[in-house]
Amino acid sequence: MGVRQTRTPDIAQIAAACGFDALYLDMEHSPLSLETVSAICVASAGLGIAPLVRPPGHGADWIGRILDGGAQGLIVPHVNTAAEAEALVRAALFPPLGKRSVMGAGPGVQYRALPLGQINAALNANTTLVCMIETPEGVANADAIAAVPGVDVLLIGSNDLCTEMGIPGQLRHPDLRAAYQRVAAGCAKHGKVLGVGGIRGDAELQRDLIGLGARFLIAGNDVGYMMGAARADVTTLRKLIGG
């Protein structure tokens, strides 16, 4: 479940009640603050809902603070090359894979007093790194990105990708289908998870992409859910009053 406008930790309970596996807090396309994101992450983790955050960019300063605040994974936008993926691994993970700065006990280990080596190992094991493929360059380099140790998921941002390809909104275009297949092949080759976003509401396409290997799906976001339910109620009431 994507989150763009909700500001309180209640959204974690709502996601749990609805049966979601994870929350996806979007700092790229919303005014969500770091403090708000951390509060929601801590609440989500306590309920068994994985808190994932999309940072506004690739900056190691953002990545470190987001993870220190309790995020269990990053969904990083616009990853176009293996070199960019390697830099993200360095920012997100502790040695030997990365160079993340050490904070010690924090939300990621429920503030338990543990040896530092154990804390670092636990956080490395519990940090999911998702690289978003949103450009033709990213698609062309998908195999190399998937080969980077420390990368867990390649997530195709369908709307950004089709816009970059000059076919905005055409989610069934054969060129986009070919891009899905190329990224899926890279994931299968290197044992990484294929993810797809931007296809909410099209069960047939979702089923097709699951058949292609997709196992990480963005279902929808808080704004879409609220507006969809609100619009349906208004439509019903207008019909009842003849307006």
Summary of the structure (lengths in Angstrom):
residues: 243
radius of gyration: 18.8
end to end distance: 33.9
largest distance: 68.1
contacts: 787
relative contact order: 0.11
helix: 49%
strand: 15%
